[in-house]
C-alpha cells in the first residue's frame, strides 16, 4: 500500500512539473501566433487590401488552439453575434495577466476602425510590443520549462526516499 501511495505522489509531482512547463509553452506559442497574425494582417491590409474578417478567417488556419479560440470569438464579434463587452468576457485566457489581455483586446477591438495607414501603424506598434513579450516568453520557456520538470521530479524522488 505504501509503495502505491508513494508512486502516486511521484507521478503527481511529475505532472505538476509538466503542468508548469505547459504554462510557459502556452504563453510562448500564444505570443508567436499573435506576432504572426500581426505580420500577416499588415501584409494583407497593405497589399491585398483584404477586410478584417477575411484576414481573421485566413489566419485561423495557422495557429495553436488558444489563439484559434481567441480568433473564433473575435470573428463572432466582427459578425455582430456578440458585442464588445461580451467579447472581452468570452475571451478568457488563463495564462495571460489582466494587463496583457487588455492590451490584446484593445488591439483587436481597434482593428478596422481607422484608415489603412493608421491601421498599419497601430499593428506595427502592437507587433513591436508583442514581439518584446514573445522574446521574454521564449527566454522564460527555455529557462523554466526543464527546471520545473527536474525540480518536481527530484521532489518526487525525495518524497519517496524520505518515506521509504
Backbone as CSV, one residue per row, in Angstrom:
resi,resn,N_x,N_y,N_z,CA_x,CA_y,CA_z,C_x,C_y,C_z
1,UNK,0.829,-1.196,0.000,0.000,0.000,0.000,0.868,1.253,0.000
2,UNK,1.939,1.188,0.785,2.838,2.335,0.887,3.525,2.622,-0.450
3,UNK,3.883,1.573,-1.182,4.539,1.723,-2.480,3.576,2.373,-3.484
4,UNK,2.350,1.937,-3.453,1.358,2.501,-4.374,1.146,3.982,-4.076
5,UNK,1.027,4.328,-2.823,0.824,5.725,-2.434,2.028,6.585,-2.826
6,UNK,3.225,6.064,-2.609,4.432,6.821,-2.982,4.560,6.970,-4.491
7,UNK,4.166,5.954,-5.244,4.217,6.083,-6.700,3.182,7.083,-7.202
8,UNK,2.033,7.146,-6.552,1.024,8.146,-6.920,1.548,9.556,-6.629
9,UNK,2.203,9.734,-5.493,2.787,11.035,-5.152,3.868,11.405,-6.158
10,UNK,4.695,10.426,-6.549,5.755,10.673,-7.526,5.170,11.106,-8.870
11,UNK,4.145,10.409,-9.322,3.501,10.755,-10.601,2.850,12.137,-10.507
12,UNK,2.235,12.440,-9.384,1.626,13.769,-9.206,2.679,14.870,-9.255
13,UNK,3.819,14.625,-8.653,4.902,15.618,-8.698,5.363,15.854,-10.133
14,UNK,5.510,14.782,-10.893,5.918,14.922,-12.293,4.853,15.677,-13.086
15,UNK,3.583,15.375,-12.851,2.505,16.061,-13.565,2.450,17.544,-13.216
16,UNK,2.750,17.891,-11.979,2.793,19.306,-11.599,3.920,20.010,-12.347
17,UNK,5.081,19.375,-12.421,6.199,19.950,-13.169,5.878,20.127,-14.639
18,UNK,5.223,19.129,-15.229,4.821,19.236,-16.627,3.760,20.314,-16.824
19,UNK,2.856,20.454,-15.863,1.814,21.486,-15.958,2.398,22.889,-15.926
20,UNK,3.371,23.099,-15.072,4.010,24.414,-15.011,4.781,24.684,-16.298
21,UNK,5.458,23.661,-16.819,6.153,23.821,-18.099,5.189,24.103,-19.230
22,UNK,4.016,23.489,-19.177,2.988,23.712,-20.197,2.481,25.150,-20.166
23,UNK,2.429,25.739,-18.978,2.041,27.149,-18.843,2.989,28.039,-19.651
24,UNK,4.281,27.823,-19.501,5.253,28.636,-20.234,5.202,28.353,-21.731
25,UNK,4.911,27.105,-22.106,4.792,26.760,-23.523,3.580,27.449,-24.148
26,UNK,2.457,27.464,-23.425,1.256,28.123,-23.951,1.483,29.611,-24.153
27,UNK,2.148,30.257,-23.201,2.442,31.685,-23.340,3.328,31.936,-24.564
28,UNK,4.357,31.106,-24.714,5.273,31.262,-25.847,4.525,31.082,-27.160
29,UNK,3.758,30.012,-27.284,3.033,29.740,-28.528,1.994,30.814,-28.825
30,UNK,1.340,31.317,-27.778,0.322,32.343,-27.980,0.944,33.620,-28.548
31,UNK,2.059,34.047,-27.969,2.689,35.274,-28.467,3.317,35.083,-29.842
32,UNK,3.766,33.880,-30.156,4.238,33.604,-31.515,3.087,33.767,-32.491
33,UNK,1.925,33.216,-32.134,0.750,33.337,-33.003,0.287,34.792,-33.144
34,UNK,0.340,35.554,-32.061,-0.070,36.963,-32.125,0.861,37.741,-33.050
35,UNK,2.159,37.519,-32.928,3.117,38.211,-33.792,2.950,37.786,-35.249
36,UNK,2.708,36.500,-35.471,2.458,36.039,-36.839,1.180,36.668,-37.400
37,UNK,0.163,36.804,-36.558,-1.074,37.446,-37.002,-0.823,38.909,-37.359
38,UNK,-0.027,39.593,-36.559,0.284,40.995,-36.860,1.023,41.116,-38.192
39,UNK,1.987,40.239,-38.430,2.697,40.243,-39.717,1.745,39.975,-40.869
40,UNK,0.945,38.938,-40.714,0.029,38.546,-41.776,-1.002,39.635,-42.053
41,UNK,-1.559,40.198,-40.992,-2.597,41.206,-41.192,-2.034,42.483,-41.800
42,UNK,-0.828,42.869,-41.405,-0.257,44.086,-42.005,0.023,43.885,-43.483
43,UNK,0.473,42.687,-43.879,0.706,42.435,-45.307,-0.605,42.403,-46.077
44,UNK,-1.611,41.777,-45.491,-2.884,41.671,-46.177,-3.594,43.020,-46.282
45,UNK,-3.438,43.851,-45.283,-4.071,45.174,-45.328,-3.358,46.064,-46.328
46,UNK,-2.030,46.012,-46.339,-1.284,46.941,-47.203,-1.265,46.503,-48.664
47,UNK,-1.155,45.205,-48.932,-1.013,44.771,-50.320,-2.294,44.183,-50.906
48,UNK,-2.936,43.298,-50.204,-4.116,42.636,-50.756,-5.395,43.412,-50.493
49,UNK,-5.347,44.393,-49.588,-6.499,45.219,-49.232,-7.700,44.376,-48.799
50,UNK,-7.421,43.324,-48.030,-8.490,42.458,-47.532,-9.164,43.101,-46.333
51,UNK,-10.389,42.684,-46.111,-11.134,43.141,-44.939,-10.699,42.315,-43.728
52,UNK,-10.970,42.858,-42.537,-10.512,42.241,-41.298,-11.095,40.837,-41.126
53,UNK,-12.389,40.649,-41.437,-12.978,39.323,-41.243,-12.357,38.273,-42.167
54,UNK,-11.941,38.665,-43.374,-11.250,37.733,-44.268,-9.862,37.397,-43.737
55,UNK,-9.187,38.394,-43.192,-7.852,38.182,-42.635,-7.926,37.234,-41.443
56,UNK,-8.897,37.453,-40.574,-9.051,36.604,-39.391,-9.391,35.178,-39.809
57,UNK,-10.267,35.025,-40.764,-10.652,33.698,-41.233,-9.448,32.955,-41.822
58,UNK,-8.620,33.650,-42.587,-7.430,33.026,-43.168,-6.375,32.718,-42.105
59,UNK,-6.234,33.597,-41.125,-5.191,33.432,-40.108,-5.510,32.313,-39.124
60,UNK,-6.780,31.957,-38.981,-7.150,30.908,-38.038,-6.551,29.557,-38.411
61,UNK,-6.224,29.376,-39.662,-5.713,28.079,-40.119,-4.313,27.775,-39.593
62,UNK,-3.536,28.804,-39.286,-2.124,28.611,-38.963,-1.783,28.945,-37.523
63,UNK,-2.644,28.613,-36.593,-2.342,28.973,-35.207,-2.707,27.848,-34.248
64,UNK,-2.218,27.972,-33.027,-2.464,26.979,-31.981,-3.892,27.123,-31.444
65,UNK,-4.285,26.192,-30.599,-5.668,26.119,-30.116,-6.119,27.372,-29.380
66,UNK,-5.282,27.899,-28.482,-5.689,29.044,-27.667,-5.934,30.285,-28.531
67,UNK,-5.024,30.543,-29.462,-5.204,31.707,-30.327,-6.320,31.462,-31.336
68,UNK,-6.503,30.211,-31.761,-7.611,29.871,-32.652,-8.941,30.195,-31.985
69,UNK,-9.077,29.808,-30.703,-10.304,30.107,-29.963,-10.502,31.610,-29.816
70,UNK,-9.399,32.320,-29.581,-9.479,33.772,-29.456,-9.964,34.391,-30.777
71,UNK,-9.401,33.929,-31.882,-9.816,34.460,-33.188,-11.250,34.064,-33.530
72,UNK,-11.672,32.893,-33.116,-13.059,32.473,-33.364,-14.028,33.382,-32.614
73,UNK,-13.676,33.745,-31.391,-14.519,34.669,-30.629,-14.498,36.055,-31.275
74,UNK,-13.331,36.465,-31.764,-13.226,37.758,-32.444,-14.057,37.763,-33.721
75,UNK,-14.101,36.637,-34.386,-14.915,36.537,-35.597,-16.396,36.704,-35.271
76,UNK,-16.826,36.155,-34.138,-18.208,36.354,-33.694,-18.478,37.836,-33.435
77,UNK,-17.489,38.521,-32.879,-17.636,39.959,-32.643,-17.751,40.714,-33.972
78,UNK,-16.945,40.322,-34.948,-16.983,41.002,-36.244,-18.305,40.790,-36.971
79,UNK,-18.886,39.612,-36.816,-20.159,39.353,-37.495,-21.346,39.936,-36.751
80,UNK,-21.124,40.413,-35.523,-22.189,41.045,-34.773,-22.954,40.104,-33.863
81,UNK,-22.479,38.869,-33.715,-23.156,37.928,-32.825,-23.023,38.346,-31.362
82,UNK,-21.885,38.945,-31.028,-21.656,39.432,-29.663,-21.144,40.867,-29.747
83,UNK,-21.344,41.628,-28.679,-20.836,42.994,-28.660,-19.467,43.016,-27.972
84,UNK,-18.882,44.204,-27.864,-17.521,44.341,-27.339,-17.408,43.860,-25.896
85,UNK,-18.422,44.137,-25.113,-18.399,43.731,-23.704,-18.430,42.204,-23.579
86,UNK,-19.289,41.567,-24.367,-19.351,40.106,-24.349,-18.081,39.489,-24.919
87,UNK,-17.483,40.164,-25.897,-16.232,39.683,-26.482,-15.121,39.649,-25.435
88,UNK,-15.023,40.697,-24.646,-13.996,40.752,-23.611,-14.239,39.678,-22.561
89,UNK,-15.499,39.461,-22.206,-15.820,38.428,-21.214,-15.598,37.023,-21.768
90,UNK,-15.870,36.836,-23.057,-15.785,35.498,-23.656,-14.356,35.047,-23.900
91,UNK,-13.435,35.976,-23.977,-12.051,35.606,-24.265,-11.274,35.445,-22.980
92,UNK,-11.509,34.363,-22.284,-10.793,34.050,-21.057,-9.497,33.314,-21.419
93,UNK,-8.395,33.925,-21.102,-7.094,33.300,-21.332,-6.395,33.274,-19.983
94,UNK,-6.327,32.089,-19.387,-5.859,31.994,-18.008,-4.356,32.152,-17.850
95,UNK,-3.588,32.116,-18.922,-2.147,32.249,-18.787,-1.647,33.652,-19.123
96,UNK,-2.548,34.595,-19.366,-2.181,35.994,-19.571,-2.632,36.812,-18.373
97,UNK,-1.865,37.851,-18.071,-2.278,38.752,-16.996,-3.400,39.651,-17.504
98,UNK,-4.044,40.359,-16.596,-5.134,41.265,-16.979,-4.623,42.367,-17.910
99,UNK,-3.423,42.878,-17.648,-2.868,43.948,-18.481,-2.568,43.441,-19.888
100,UNK,-2.001,42.231,-19.973,-1.698,41.664,-21.291,-2.978,41.406,-22.074
101,UNK,-3.982,40.891,-21.397,-5.252,40.624,-22.074,-5.933,41.923,-22.493
102,UNK,-5.846,42.948,-21.665,-6.437,44.241,-22.018,-5.734,44.844,-23.227
103,UNK,-4.420,44.701,-23.293,-3.670,45.206,-24.448,-4.053,44.448,-25.711
104,UNK,-4.180,43.142,-25.589,-4.561,42.317,-26.732,-5.978,42.644,-27.195
105,UNK,-6.902,42.753,-26.233,-8.281,43.107,-26.580,-8.356,44.490,-27.214
106,UNK,-7.559,45.420,-26.697,-7.539,46.766,-27.263,-7.090,46.768,-28.712
107,UNK,-6.077,45.962,-29.016,-5.608,45.896,-30.401,-6.691,45.326,-31.306
108,UNK,-7.300,44.226,-30.885,-8.286,43.591,-31.753,-9.563,44.416,-31.878
109,UNK,-9.965,45.088,-30.812,-11.175,45.908,-30.900,-10.968,47.154,-31.753
110,UNK,-9.718,47.595,-31.896,-9.465,48.785,-32.705,-9.204,48.459,-34.174
111,UNK,-9.067,47.172,-34.504,-8.847,46.806,-35.907,-10.067,47.169,-36.743
112,UNK,-9.824,47.764,-37.878,-10.905,48.139,-38.774,-11.562,49.461,-38.444
113,UNK,-11.092,50.172,-37.449,-11.702,51.429,-37.025,-11.011,52.656,-37.620
114,UNK,-9.850,52.453,-38.250,-9.068,53.582,-38.763,-8.822,53.398,-40.254
115,UNK,-8.194,54.423,-40.849,-7.844,54.268,-42.261,-6.626,53.345,-42.382
116,UNK,-6.242,53.015,-43.602,-5.219,51.995,-43.845,-3.881,52.348,-43.222
117,UNK,-3.425,53.585,-43.377,-2.117,53.967,-42.836,-2.090,53.930,-41.308
118,UNK,-3.137,54.445,-40.681,-3.211,54.400,-39.223,-3.316,52.954,-38.730
119,UNK,-4.036,52.150,-39.490,-4.180,50.732,-39.142,-2.825,50.024,-39.172
120,UNK,-2.058,50.278,-40.216,-0.734,49.658,-40.336,0.209,50.141,-39.235
121,UNK,0.107,51.416,-38.892,0.940,51.962,-37.817,0.566,51.333,-36.470
122,UNK,-0.721,51.197,-36.220,-1.191,50.586,-34.975,-0.734,49.130,-34.882
123,UNK,-0.828,48.391,-35.983,-0.398,46.996,-35.990,1.108,46.902,-35.775
124,UNK,1.871,47.818,-36.365,3.332,47.803,-36.188,3.713,48.067,-34.729
125,UNK,3.022,48.990,-34.085,3.286,49.277,-32.668,2.935,48.062,-31.807
126,UNK,1.797,47.459,-32.090,1.389,46.274,-31.332,2.337,45.107,-31.571
127,UNK,2.800,44.948,-32.812,3.741,43.867,-33.107,5.042,44.075,-32.356
128,UNK,5.474,45.321,-32.252,6.701,45.615,-31.508,6.510,45.261,-30.032
129,UNK,5.380,45.672,-29.448,5.093,45.364,-28.039,4.972,43.862,-27.808
130,UNK,4.233,43.190,-28.686,4.058,41.750,-28.534,5.346,41.002,-28.856
131,UNK,6.182,41.555,-29.719,7.472,40.934,-30.025,8.382,40.915,-28.811
132,UNK,8.344,41.999,-28.034,9.129,42.043,-26.791,8.622,40.975,-25.826
133,UNK,7.317,40.870,-25.706,6.744,39.859,-24.810,7.035,38.454,-25.321
134,UNK,7.045,38.284,-26.637,7.358,36.979,-27.212,8.785,36.575,-26.870
135,UNK,9.714,37.501,-26.975,11.103,37.158,-26.653,11.268,36.846,-25.168
136,UNK,10.545,37.589,-24.310,10.590,37.291,-22.871,10.008,35.901,-22.615
137,UNK,8.916,35.564,-23.285,8.303,34.250,-23.108,9.220,33.138,-23.614
138,UNK,9.945,33.391,-24.715,10.912,32.409,-25.195,12.003,32.169,-24.159
139,UNK,12.516,33.259,-23.573,13.559,33.130,-22.553,13.050,32.371,-21.340
140,UNK,11.854,32.725,-20.879,11.294,32.048,-19.701,11.011,30.578,-19.997
141,UNK,10.552,30.278,-21.199,10.283,28.890,-21.550,11.563,28.073,-21.527
142,UNK,12.610,28.576,-22.166,13.855,27.810,-22.192,14.481,27.702,-20.811
143,UNK,14.283,28.711,-19.986,14.871,28.705,-18.653,14.077,27.843,-17.686
144,UNK,12.764,27.966,-17.669,11.954,27.362,-16.618,11.284,26.043,-16.971
145,UNK,11.114,25.732,-18.250,10.406,24.513,-18.622,11.111,23.281,-18.050
146,UNK,12.372,23.112,-18.392,13.116,21.948,-17.884,13.395,22.071,-16.395
147,UNK,13.574,23.283,-15.913,13.858,23.492,-14.500,12.732,22.957,-13.619
148,UNK,11.494,23.316,-13.943,10.368,22.866,-13.125,10.138,21.370,-13.243
149,UNK,10.349,20.815,-14.428,10.211,19.369,-14.564,11.231,18.654,-13.680
150,UNK,12.479,19.078,-13.778,13.534,18.449,-12.974,13.316,18.684,-11.482
151,UNK,12.884,19.880,-11.131,12.654,20.195,-9.720,11.578,19.303,-9.116
152,UNK,10.456,19.156,-9.806,9.383,18.332,-9.264,9.695,16.842,-9.381
153,UNK,10.504,16.457,-10.361,10.979,15.073,-10.428,11.823,14.760,-9.197
154,UNK,12.736,15.663,-8.882,13.580,15.470,-7.694,12.760,15.540,-6.407
155,UNK,11.754,16.395,-6.388,10.877,16.461,-5.215,10.142,15.135,-5.017
156,UNK,9.680,14.543,-6.108,9.031,13.237,-6.022,9.985,12.161,-5.543
157,UNK,11.221,12.182,-6.071,12.221,11.218,-5.618,12.555,11.412,-4.142
158,UNK,12.668,12.669,-3.726,12.977,12.962,-2.324,11.845,12.475,-1.421
159,UNK,10.625,12.646,-1.870,9.480,12.160,-1.097,9.533,10.642,-0.949
160,UNK,9.883,9.964,-2.026,9.991,8.502,-1.978,11.092,8.087,-1.010
161,UNK,12.245,8.740,-1.099,13.368,8.388,-0.231,13.038,8.659,1.232
162,UNK,12.387,9.763,1.498,12.059,10.119,2.886,11.080,9.125,3.491
163,UNK,10.070,8.721,2.737,9.034,7.877,3.310,9.279,6.383,3.173
164,UNK,10.353,5.994,2.477,10.684,4.556,2.440,11.503,4.255,3.629
